[in-house]
């Protein structure tokens, strides 16, 4: 198993960004790629600190790519044009550097919390690029998240990314889905004691109607923590497989 720690200067962001990648030892050329996104306050090492990512890569024979997301909500903003960087520069860069497939069928995107929001948003906006998306305890309603007293992000930080009610509306997952009508297979899960459980249930109800036949809801025990995600990530990867 190869564990790679990459750092390069991005032309979009004019700084150095880090990425951690796990590549199986089976010496293939068109591996399925799993783009695994971290949550708020995390970085490219977040998943490997809490979960045995090498084990999952070995079991499924997939390349797992874990980019640094800062606290950018995987979105374009005055704070940082992260979404454009991810789609227009980061993915092509990784596809040129790594032995991964470019086909839609062999590209999956997964994330937790803010990374769950990012995975869903990126997938919904890029239906031709990703065939499956899975989100663990995702932020499904960014307006509710901003105003939730249990949320970890200060309002002024949130407001530096989504600067107006119009931007919030444009970046709501339900609105993105309705506008773009993506056709991926979708899975979401959320612990029954998660502070965003009610928002996730509302999103589940939305997808159960609008993505009928392509949507899986995975009810789980737990709160908004790595314990919950660590206990369920193997199930998510088995669903992807």
N, C-alpha and C positions, 0 to 999 in steps of 0.2 A: 504494500500500500504506500502510495506516494502522498505526502502532505506538503503542499506548496504554500509559501507565504509570499505573495506578490505585492509589489508596490510600483506604481508608475505615475507619471505626471499626466493628468488629464487636461486636454486642450479646452474642454468645456468649463472646467472648474478652476483651472490655473493653480492647481495645488496637487499634492501627492495623495492618492487614495490607495487603501490597502484592500487586499482580497485574499481569503484563505480558500484553498482548493484541495479536495481529496480525489485522487485518481487511482483506480484499481490497478493491480499488477498483471492484468490479463493481456496487456499489449494489443488492444484493439484500436480502431481508428475512428469509429463513429459511435461513441458511447452516448447513451441517453444522458441528458444534462438535467440536473435538478438545481434550480436557482433558489437558494435557501436564505430567506431574509430575516434579520433580527429586529427586535423591538426598540422602543425608546430607551435611550442611554446605552444601548449595546454597541458592539462593533463587529468586525469580521471574525473575531474569536469567540463571540458569545455562544454560538451553538456547540462548538467543540469543548467549551468549558463545562457544559452541563449535560451533553448527550454524546454517546459513542458514535460519532458520525462515521468514523472509519469502518465500524462494524456494519452500519447500514449500507455504505458504499460497497463493501465486500459482498454482502448478502445479495444485493440487487445488481451488482456489476454496473453501477452508475457513477458518473462523475458528479460530485456535489460542489457547487460554487457558492461561497458565502461572502458577498461583498460588504464593504463598510458603507453604512447608510447614513452616518451621522444621526441627527435628529430631524431630518428633512421631510419626514412623512412620505418619502419616495415621490415627491411632487416638485413641480417647478414653482419657484417663488422668488421674491427679491432676496430672500435669505440664501438660496442656492438653487440653481436650475437642475435639480437632481434627476427628475424624470427624463428630461431630454438627454442628459448625460448617460443614463442607464440604457436607454433604447438606442440612441444614435452612436454612442461611443463604446460603452462598456461591453455590451453584448457582442458587437462585432470584434472588439479586441480579444475577448475570451475565445470566440469561435476561431480566430486566427492563431491563437496561442495553444489551444488545447485540442485534444483528439475527440471532439464532441460533434454530434450531429446537428445540422441546421434545420432538420425537418420538424414540422409542427408536431408530428406524432411522438417525437423523442425529446420534447422539451416540456418540462413541468416546472411550475413555480409554487413555492411554499413559504409561509411566513407565520410568525406569531405576533400577536398584539399589533403594534404599529406596522410590523412586517407583514402581518396578516392583511391589514388594510392595503399595504403596498402590493402584495401578491395579487389580491383581487382586482385592484385598480389597474395594475399593469396588464394582467390577463384580459380583463374586460376591454381594454383599449387596444389590445394586440391579439385578436382572435386568430390571426393567421400564423402567429409565432408560437403559441402555447396551446397544447391540447388538454391539459389538466391543471387545475389550481386547487390548492388546499390551504385553509387558513385556520390556525389554532388561536382561539380567543381573540379574533380580530376586532379592531375598532370599526364597527359597521355604521355608526352614525357619528360623524365628526362634530356636528353641532352639540349633540348630547355629551360627547366626550369632553368638549371644551368646558361645558358648564357643570360637569359631574364633580362634586366635591371630593370624591375618592380618586379622581384622575391624577396622575403623577406630573403632568406637564403644566407649567405655569401658563396662565392665560396670555401673558405678553409674548411668550415664546410661540404659542399657537397662533397668535394674531400676526406674528412676523411672517408666517407661512401663508395662512389664509386671511387676507387683509380686509375682506368685506363680506357681507351676507351673500353677495352674488358669487364670490369665489367659493364660499362654503357650499352653496347650492350646486355649483358646477362640479365640485369634487365629491359630492355625496355618491356613494356606491350605487344606490338605487337609480339615481339619475343617469349615471354613466352607463349602467346596464340597459336602461330603457332606451337611451340614445343609440347605443352601438349594437345591441342585440347579439352578444357573443354566444358561441355555441360550444364552449368547453364543457368538459366534465368538471363539476364543482363539488368540493367537500368543505364543510365548516364544522367546527366543534367548539364548545365553550363549557367550562366547569359550572356546575349548578350553584356554586357560591361566588362566582366571578362578579365583580362590581358592574360588568357590562353584560350580564346574562340576559337581562330583559331586552336590551338592544339586539343581542344576537338572536333571540327568539323571534323578534319582529323581522329581522333579516331572513331568518329561516322560513318564516311564513311567506315572505315576498318571493324567495327563490323557489319554494315548493310550488308556487303558481306559475311563475314566469320561466323557470328552468325545469319544468316537470319532465321527469325521465332522465335528466342529466345531473340532478342535484342529490347529494347525500348529506344528511344531518347526522352527526355522531354525538349523542348525548353522553356526557362524562361527568364524573364526580370531581370536585376540586375547585380551587380559586384561581386567581390570575397570577400564576407563578410558574417557575421552571419545573417545579415538582409535577404539576398537572401536565405540562407539555412533554416532559421527559417520560412520563408514564404512558403517553399516548402517541408519541411520534412514530413508533414502530408500526402501530395500526394504520397511521396515515400513509406510511411508505408502502405497506401491504396493499392499501386501497389504490395507490398510484400504480402498483404493479399488476 
